[in-house]
Amino acid sequence: MKKLILIILLAGIVIGGLVFLYVFRKSDNNAVSGKPAYTLQADSLVAYFDKNEDAANKIYNNKIIQVKGIVAEITKDSASYNIVLRDNNATEGVSCTTGSDQLEKAKSVAIGKIVEIKGICFGKNLIDVSLNKCAIVEK
């Protein structure tokens, strides 16, 4: 009886883990393959959040947004790049964190260049509007 309970418990854990991985992997690719709900300039997205953050959150949060702007900063860790799009004299911008599948494309991005990036909007932090699971849009 104890062996049967143990087998059922282990099977449940394995099945739960597989379901979690399937859902997690699937959502990681949505920004890359999904069609953007909105396409706009990076500075326009920042302006919407500055004007009325609550309204902008209702419109943009958890949606795929495609932005175009000037690369102001690039930082890299082991699994992703963070690319900040910001006009030359601006203090606020759009912070775009790539998925691990975008590492090769992100290497080609350079400060001062204009790029298009799409990702899932997660609102504004203290300084920048955040897009996660981003993909660099090829022209």
C-alpha positions in Angstrom: 0.0 0.0 0.0 2.8 2.4 0.9 4.6 1.6 -2.4 1.4 2.4 -4.4 1.1 5.8 -2.7 4.7 6.5 -3.3 4.5 5.6 -7.0 1.4 7.7 -7.4 3.1 10.6 -5.6 6.2 10.4 -7.8 4.1 10.1 -11.0 2.2 13.2 -10.0 5.4 15.1 -9.4 6.9 14.1 -12.7 3.6 14.9 -14.6 3.4 18.3 -12.8 7.0 19.1 -13.7 6.4 18.2 -17.4 3.3 20.4 -17.5 5.1 23.3 -15.9 8.0 23.0 -18.4 5.6 22.9 -21.3 3.7 26.0 -20.2 6.9 27.8 -19.3 8.6 27.1 -22.6 5.5 27.9 -24.5 5.1 31.3 -22.9 8.8 32.1 -23.4 8.4 32.0 -27.1 5.2 34.0 -27.3 6.9 37.4 -27.7 9.2 36.0 -30.3 6.5 34.4 -32.5 3.5 36.4 -31.4 2.1 39.4 -33.3 2.4 42.7 -31.3 -0.7 44.2 -30.0 0.8 47.7 -30.4 3.7 49.1 -32.4 5.2 52.5 -31.4 8.3 54.6 -30.8 10.0 53.9 -27.5 9.8 57.5 -26.4 6.0 57.5 -27.1 5.5 54.5 -24.8 7.5 56.2 -22.1 5.4 59.4 -22.6 2.1 57.4 -22.2 3.3 55.9 -18.9 4.5 59.3 -17.7 1.2 61.0 -18.6 -1.1 58.4 -16.9 0.6 55.3 -15.5 -2.6 53.6 -14.4 -4.2 54.0 -17.8 -1.1 52.9 -19.6 -0.9 49.8 -17.4 -4.5 48.8 -18.4 -3.6 49.3 -22.1 -0.2 47.8 -22.4 0.5 45.4 -19.4 0.9 41.7 -20.3 0.6 42.5 -24.0 3.2 42.1 -26.7 4.5 45.6 -27.6 6.9 46.4 -30.4 9.1 49.5 -29.9 11.6 51.3 -32.1 14.3 53.5 -30.6 17.9 54.4 -30.1 20.0 51.9 -28.1 21.4 53.8 -25.0 22.7 50.9 -22.9 23.5 47.3 -23.2 24.2 44.9 -20.3 24.7 41.2 -20.4 24.5 38.4 -17.9 24.8 34.6 -18.5 21.3 34.1 -19.8 20.1 37.4 -21.4 20.8 40.9 -22.6 19.2 44.0 -21.3 18.9 46.7 -24.0 17.7 50.1 -23.0 16.1 52.3 -25.7 16.2 56.0 -24.9 16.5 59.3 -26.8 19.9 61.0 -26.6 19.0 63.5 -23.8 16.3 61.5 -22.1 16.5 60.1 -18.5 13.8 57.5 -19.0 13.5 54.8 -21.6 12.3 51.3 -22.4 14.3 48.4 -20.8 14.1 45.3 -23.0 15.3 42.0 -21.5 15.9 39.3 -24.1 15.1 35.6 -23.8 18.0 33.1 -23.9 17.1 32.3 -27.5 18.0 35.9 -28.6 21.6 35.9 -27.4 23.1 35.7 -30.9 20.9 38.4 -32.3 21.6 40.7 -29.3 25.3 40.5 -29.9 24.8 42.5 -33.1 23.1 45.4 -31.3 25.3 48.5 -30.7 24.9 51.6 -28.7 23.6 54.5 -30.8 21.9 52.3 -33.4 18.2 52.3 -34.0 16.5 48.9 -33.4 13.1 47.4 -33.2 12.3 45.1 -30.3 9.2 43.3 -29.2 8.4 41.9 -25.8 5.8 41.6 -23.1 5.1 44.8 -21.2 5.4 44.7 -17.4 4.7 48.3 -16.7 7.1 51.0 -15.5 9.7 50.6 -12.8 11.2 53.7 -11.2 12.9 54.9 -14.4 12.1 52.7 -17.4 9.1 50.9 -19.0 10.0 47.2 -18.8 9.6 44.7 -21.6 10.5 41.1 -20.9 11.0 38.0 -23.1 12.1 40.3 -25.8 13.0 39.5 -29.4 15.0 41.7 -31.8 12.9 42.3 -34.9 14.7 41.6 -38.1 13.9 44.0 -41.0 
